[in-house]
């Protein structure tokens, strides 16, 4: 059920399954082809083995309304490109069941200068957590679940 948006200024992927190391490497390598970029910052989010009320999280199942999520992600990218004067943004968010220790979110920000890169990457991640309709159902080792609440 993946969904992709490619634009000259940003790329967004909603993909089934985790983001593996080869994909992360490919995004880094791709950043090296933009000679107007002097810095890029990479954020990787992975599923933690949280414990709640004595129950241990073994995976998170991410669901969304893809078109709504894509619209929200595009708005975040457009705002960030303008606010931080970025050269490109790549966002990848996993859908489906992602196991503890697997990467579920990648945000890569490209800029001429490092300061804008650092600020923009954090800002984008915060906006994704607050504004994008992607929900996580935490699945516990005892086969029960709880809906994830995003925290800072």
QUIBELKA-V126414 format. One line per field, one symbol per residue. ss: DSSP state (H for helix, E for strand, L for the rest). phi: phi as a letter, one per 20 degrees, with the letter a starting at -180 (. if undefined). psi: psi as a letter, one per 20 degrees, with the letter a starting at -180 (. if undefined). A space follows every 50 residues. Layout:
ss->???
phi->???
psi->???
This chain:
ss->LLEEEELLLEEEEEEELLELHHHHHHHHHHHLLLLLLLEEEEEEEELLLL EELLEEEEEEEEEELHHHHHHHHHHHHHHHHHHHLEEEEEEEEEEEEEEL LLEEEEEEEEELLHHHHHHHHHHHHHHHHHHLLEEEEEEELLLLEEELLL LL
phi->.fbccdcfdbcccdcfnfeefffgffffffffeeeeedbbccdcdcfeef cclnddfdacdecaegffffffffffffffgffdleeacccccfcnedfg neecbcccddbfcfgffffffffffffgfedefcdddfdefemebbffdf cf
psi->kqpqoprhiqpppoqprrorhhggghggghhiioiipiqqppppprpqmr ppkjqpphrpoprroghggggghgggggghgghjlrhqpppppqqappqp iqpipppppprhqhghgggggggggghghhipmpqpopprhjjrrqpppp r.
